């Protein structure tokens, strides 16, 4: 039977979710995949990605997470490439999914969790690498937790502390499955922090920092953040990309092989790419 490439529309999501649960990551339930795909922020998305269909059954899928952002005063459309899974007997058709996504003009494309065999494919298709130099910071309770300022994960405190674009970002992400939120308060300064719990070598004791609105305040309150993540979230180590947090944190070491991230744009630069509005905030794996 022929295999068709079709956009994933709303009615297709449950079947695609079951497929990803069964064939990609069984730790993520079908219900969780559905929740991830149906993003909470407002966007006029053309689809949820593309799927391979044979005789009415899903045999492959490539998710997409769309958003519209204001960058340098200009409205930009983003397509974040998410989970990509094709049954082994149909791998020959895998690139049809990627090409269908990239054929959508007017988008900046990001791939923030590409597997090793995807990297050369993306490179051939003119994706660029982001600098993901990453510091590993031990989450120790003694790192200056008596310092000035406070760290809060209370939604009411976050709402009352933020304004403008950061308040909008928080509201867009408050109901996503993987994003976790903090606000750092010192005097009249505020820093909004988004992180996710991550696994390394199958151990779920890591926190990856995805967004920091005030890197200087974040670094000066690193001790309080470290203690909060250790005590409240059971985090033993923090993964902090330097492009997100700025300078290398104290008592950290740089990873020898940080995870790669890529993007493809005809006009945006690496410093204009962040990790919000993406699979990283929507899927807790």
Buried (B, 14 or more C-beta within 10 A) or exposed (E): EEBEBEBBEEEBBBBBBBBBBEBBBEEBBBEBBBBBBEBBBEBEBEBBBBBBBBEEEBBBBBBBBBBBBEBEEEEBBBBBBBBBBBBEEBEEBBEBBBEBBBEBEEBBBBBBBBEEEBBEBBEEBEBBBBEBEBBBBBBBEEBBBEBEBEBBBEEEBBBEBBEEEBBEBBBBBBEBBBBBBBBBBBEEEBBBBBBBBBEBEEEEBBBBBBBBBBBEBBBBBBBBBBBBBBEEBEBBBBBBBBBBBBEBBEBBEEBEEBBBBBBBBEEBEEEBBBBBBBBBBBBBB
